[in-house]
Amino acid sequence: MKIHRTKMSAASVPRILRRFGGVIASCSLLVGTAAAAQAATEGVNVWGESNTVLRFQSNTEDDRIWPLYEYLHVGASTPCPNGVCSFAAGGWGRLDLADNTTNQDTNGDLQYGFLKYQANKSNTQFTLGRQTVSEGVASDNLQGLYMRSDFLYGFTGSAYIGQPVTTEPNYKGGSLIYGGRIAHFVPNLYAIGFSYVRSTQYDQNLREQEGIDLWLHPLPMVDITGRSTYNSLTNGWAENAYTLSVTPLDWVRASFNLQQLNYRDYFSQVTTSALSLVPNGPLDPNESVVSVGGTLGCTLVKNLKLSADAKHYNYEKEGDANYFGGGIVYSHPDYVTAGFNYHRMNGASQRFKYDQYFAYVSKEIGPADFTISFFDVDYDNGIYSNGVKNTFAVTWAAGYAFTKSLKVAADVDFFRSSEFVNGVEGLIKLTYAFGSKGGQSEK
């Protein structure tokens, strides 16, 4: 049994220390600058959070993969005429302390950065900059303008326009994206919205979708939520998904869901290679699936929760599959929290025949917390080229809060996957929140 380990020579130590020291100094400078700005500015609420993460990873070539990440989020808000004006920004940077994770030993990106005006009335909002927009059929990152407001008689509307932001250079989101949503709602009864999104690259349409989303509350114990998305470029329904939730008693909750998905319509325009419809790719463009299922949860006695769920999948190409199982969770603030669940997937395809297990135990002791978890998937037959039938991960995690603003956490994973006979990886995370409200963020 081979365990992949990292190796480090004595000559690597000064290089690592210099890089680590430079990053820490930079982070300290940023934190100090933000804190000074807060102290020097009257009437402005300044917040921020720094997450410094050092990962220890291994790969099949026994490379020393030790990337150091810094995630920094900062912002400020101040009262302005008839509302609040604010600024928020967040980004990340990576520095490889040993072997490179990519062809460059440094990398980084701005995740978001925007100016926002929030009016005191009518939920009126204007946001300008790099941001995430979630409106009906749209859930996109863009650089541009977003605005929304409530109107008379229960109507509300939103609109946005800008340039798409993609995570992979080879997958373009287009040069322009725009859309909006119009909705009507009656408090505590229903809300229904109609949305539209379109992205283009010069004169070429890359994406055009329309959708309906709804929430119904016909009875105090009943909720119905759902959405339908139509792809105008492929002339097909991309998705229809609806859920009925029922709470007949305080200690019982049940839900029933129905979903229909057409791969060619749903994945026609993506910005990541993992979801691309290419020949011999991970997704078959001719595939479609209809699933129906339900869950039942109850609290029979205090601190003890039971759950059961089942779902039937009908795939156009890979046939039928059934996924079912249940779990139990015990939680007591003075003692321990523990849970276990088991699920069985039984389908026509070999990759849909497996048993799945998950168990965890966690304990808090003053400012410290400890967790151990185990996740295992046991296939009936080997589905990987190396004959691996069983994949699992065992995780040990611990954290300690020195103050409300300063925390440290660490975890170690021992796992078996399709690539590793045995693999080990871990991380150390240092979190520091600062600002007039302890680093409460607006993202």
Residue pairs with C-beta under 8 A, 6 or more apart in sequence:
1 421
1 422
2 421
2 422
3 422
3 424
4 58
4 59
4 60
4 62
4 420
4 422
4 423
4 424
5 58
5 62
5 424
6 56
6 58
6 62
6 63
6 64
6 65
6 66
6 98
7 62
7 64
8 64
8 98
12 64
12 98
15 97
16 66
16 97
16 98
19 68
19 95
19 97
20 68
20 97
23 52
23 68
23 70
23 93
23 95
24 52
26 70
27 50
27 52
27 70
27 72
30 50
30 72
30 74
31 48
31 50
31 432
31 434
34 46
34 48
34 74
34 434
34 435
35 46
35 434
35 435
37 46
37 76
38 44
38 46
38 434
38 435
38 436
41 76
43 78
43 79
44 76
44 77
44 78
45 76
45 77
45 78
45 435
45 436
45 437
46 74
46 75
46 76
46 435
46 436
47 74
47 75
47 76
47 433
47 434
47 435
47 436
47 437
47 438
47 439
47 440
47 441
48 72
48 73
48 74
48 75
48 433
48 434
48 435
48 439
48 441
49 72
49 73
49 431
49 432
49 433
49 434
49 439
49 441
50 70
50 71
50 72
50 73
50 430
50 431
50 432
50 433
50 434
51 69
51 70
51 71
51 72
51 429
51 430
51 431
52 68
52 69
52 70
52 71
52 429
52 430
52 431
53 68
53 69
53 70
53 71
53 427
53 428
53 429
53 430
54 66
54 67
54 68
54 69
54 97
54 427
54 428
54 429
55 65
55 66
55 67
55 68
55 69
55 425
55 426
55 427
56 65
56 66
56 424
56 425
56 426
56 427
57 65
57 66
57 67
57 425
58 65
58 420
58 423
58 424
58 425
59 65
59 419
60 419
60 420
63 98
63 99
64 98
64 99
65 96
65 98
65 99
65 101
66 96
66 97
66 98
66 99
67 94
67 95
67 96
67 97
67 101
68 94
68 95
68 96
68 97
69 92
69 93
69 94
70 92
70 93
71 90
71 91
71 92
72 90
72 91
72 92
73 88
73 89
73 90
73 441
73 443
74 88
74 89
74 90
75 86
75 87
75 88
75 89
75 441
75 442
76 86
76 87
77 84
77 85
77 86
77 87
77 442
78 84
78 85
78 86
79 85
80 117
82 119
82 120
82 121
83 117
83 118
83 119
83 120
83 124
84 117
84 118
84 120
85 115
85 116
85 117
86 115
86 116
86 118
86 442
87 114
87 115
87 116
88 112
88 113
88 114
88 116
88 441
88 442
88 443
89 110
89 112
89 113
89 114
90 110
90 111
90 112
90 113
90 441
90 443
91 108
91 109
91 110
91 111
91 113
92 108
92 109
92 111
93 106
93 107
93 108
94 101
94 106
94 107
94 108
95 105
95 106
96 105
96 106
110 130
111 130
112 129
112 130
112 131
112 132
112 141
112 443
113 129
113 130
114 127
114 128
114 129
114 130
114 131
115 127
115 128
115 129
116 125
116 126
116 127
116 128
116 442
117 125
117 126
117 127
118 124
118 125
119 125
119 149
122 149
122 150
122 151
123 148
123 149
123 150
123 156
124 147
124 148
124 149
124 150
125 146
125 147
125 148
125 149
126 145
126 146
126 147
127 145
127 146
127 147
128 144
128 145
128 146
129 143
130 141
130 142
130 143
130 165
131 141
131 142
131 143
131 146
132 139
132 140
132 141
133 139
133 140
133 141
133 142
133 146
133 160
135 148
135 158
135 160
135 179
135 180
135 181
135 195
136 181
136 193
136 194
136 195
136 196
136 197
136 211
136 212
136 213
136 227
137 179
137 195
137 196
137 197
137 209
137 210
137 211
137 227
137 229
138 160
138 179
138 181
138 195
138 197
140 164
140 165
140 173
140 177
140 197
141 164
141 165
141 166
142 160
142 162
142 163
142 164
142 165
142 177
143 162
143 163
143 165
144 160
144 161
144 162
144 163
144 177
145 160
145 161
145 162
146 158
146 159
146 160
146 162
147 158
147 159
147 160
148 156
148 157
148 158
148 159
149 156
149 157
149 158
150 156
151 157
154 184
154 185
154 186
155 182
155 183
155 184
156 182
156 183
156 184
156 185
157 180
157 181
157 182
157 183
158 180
158 181
159 178
159 179
159 180
160 177
160 178
160 179
160 180
161 176
161 177
161 178
162 176
162 177
162 178
163 174
163 175
163 176
163 177
164 172
164 173
164 174
164 176
164 177
164 199
164 271
165 173
166 172
166 173
166 271
167 271
167 272
168 271
168 272
168 273
170 273
171 270
171 271
171 272
171 273
171 276
172 201
172 206
172 271
173 199
173 206
173 271
174 199
174 200
174 201
174 206
174 207
175 200
175 201
175 202
176 199
176 200
177 197
177 198
177 199
177 200
177 207
178 197
178 198
179 195
179 196
179 197
179 198
180 195
180 196
181 193
181 194
181 195
181 196
182 193
182 194
182 195
183 191
183 192
183 193
183 194
184 191
184 192
184 193
185 191
185 192
188 217
189 216
189 217
189 218
190 214
190 215
190 216
190 217
191 214
191 215
192 212
192 213
192 214
192 215
193 212
193 213
193 214
194 210
194 211
194 212
195 210
195 211
195 212
195 213
196 209
196 210
196 211
197 207
197 208
197 209
198 205
198 207
198 208
198 209
199 205
199 206
199 207
199 208
199 269
200 206
205 233
206 269
207 233
207 268
207 269
208 231
208 232
208 233
209 229
209 230
209 231
209 232
209 238
210 229
210 230
210 232
211 227
211 228
211 229
211 230
212 227
212 228
213 226
213 227
214 224
214 225
214 226
214 227
215 223
215 224
215 225
216 223
216 224
216 225
217 223
217 224
218 224
221 246
221 247
221 248
222 244
222 245
222 246
223 244
223 245
224 242
224 243
224 244
224 245
225 242
225 243
225 245
226 240
226 241
226 242
226 243
227 239
227 240
227 241
227 242
228 237
228 239
228 240
228 241
229 237
229 238
229 239
229 240
229 266
230 236
230 237
230 238
231 237
231 238
231 265
231 266
231 268
233 268
233 269
234 264
234 265
234 268
236 262
236 264
236 265
237 260
237 262
237 265
238 261
238 262
238 265
238 266
238 268
239 259
239 260
239 261
239 262
239 265
239 266
240 258
240 259
240 260
241 257
241 258
241 259
241 260
242 257
242 258
242 259
243 255
243 256
243 257
243 258
244 255
244 256
244 257
245 253
245 254
245 255
246 253
246 254
246 255
247 253
247 254
248 254
251 298
251 299
251 300
252 296
252 297
252 298
253 296
253 297
253 298
254 294
254 295
254 296
254 297
255 294
255 295
256 292
256 293
256 294
257 291
257 292
257 293
257 294
257 311
258 290
258 291
258 292
259 289
259 290
259 291
259 292
260 288
260 289
260 290
260 291
261 288
261 289
261 290
262 288
263 277
263 283
263 284
263 285
263 286
263 287
263 288
264 277
264 285
264 286
267 275
267 276
267 277
267 283
267 285
268 277
270 276
270 277
274 282
275 282
275 283
276 283
277 283
277 285
284 317
286 316
286 317
287 315
287 316
287 317
287 318
288 315
288 316
289 313
289 314
289 315
289 316
290 313
290 314
291 311
291 312
291 313
291 314
292 311
292 312
293 309
293 310
293 311
293 312
293 323
294 309
294 310
294 311
295 307
295 308
295 309
296 307
296 308
296 309
297 305
297 306
297 307
297 308
298 305
298 306
298 307
299 305
299 306
300 306
303 330
303 331
303 332
304 328
304 329
304 330
305 328
305 329
305 330
305 331
306 326
306 327
306 328
307 326
307 327
307 328
307 329
307 341
308 325
308 326
309 324
309 325
309 326
309 343
310 322
310 323
310 324
310 325
311 322
311 323
311 324
312 320
312 321
312 322
312 323
313 320
313 321
313 322
313 323
313 347
313 352
314 320
315 321
315 347
315 349
318 347
318 348
318 349
318 352
319 347
319 348
319 349
320 347
320 348
321 345
321 346
321 347
321 348
321 349
321 352
322 344
322 345
322 346
322 347
323 343
323 344
323 345
323 346
324 343
324 344
325 341
325 342
325 343
325 344
325 356
326 341
326 342
327 339
327 340
327 341
327 342
327 358
328 339
328 340
328 341
329 337
329 338
329 339
330 336
330 337
330 338
330 339
331 337
331 338
333 364
335 363
336 361
336 362
336 363
337 361
337 362
337 363
338 359
338 360
338 361
338 362
339 358
339 359
339 360
340 357
340 358
340 359
341 357
341 358
341 359
342 355
342 356
342 357
342 358
343 355
343 356
344 354
344 355
344 356
345 352
345 353
345 354
345 355
345 356
346 352
346 353
347 353
350 379
350 380
350 381
350 383
351 379
351 383
353 379
353 380
353 381
354 377
354 378
354 379
354 380
355 377
355 378
356 376
356 377
356 378
357 374
357 375
357 376
357 378
358 373
358 374
358 375
358 376
359 373
359 374
360 371
360 372
360 373
360 374
361 371
361 372
361 373
362 369
362 370
362 371
362 372
363 369
363 370
363 371
364 370
367 400
367 401
367 402
368 398
368 399
368 400
368 401
369 398
369 399
369 400
370 397
370 398
371 395
371 396
371 397
371 398
372 394
372 395
372 396
372 397
373 394
373 395
373 397
374 392
374 393
374 394
374 395
375 392
375 393
375 395
376 390
376 391
376 392
376 393
377 390
377 391
377 392
378 389
378 390
379 389
379 390
380 389
381 389
382 388
382 389
383 389
384 418
385 418
386 418
388 416
388 417
388 418
390 416
391 415
391 416
391 417
391 418
392 415
392 416
393 413
393 414
393 415
393 416
394 413
394 414
394 415
395 411
395 412
395 413
396 411
396 412
397 409
397 410
397 411
398 409
398 410
398 411
399 407
399 408
399 409
399 410
400 407
400 408
400 409
401 407
402 408
404 433
404 438
405 432
405 433
405 434
405 438
405 439
406 431
406 432
406 433
407 430
407 431
408 428
408 429
408 430
408 431
409 428
409 429
409 431
410 426
410 427
410 428
410 429
411 426
411 427
412 424
412 425
412 426
413 423
413 424
413 425
413 426
414 422
414 423
414 424
415 422
415 423
415 424
415 425
416 422
416 423
417 423
433 439
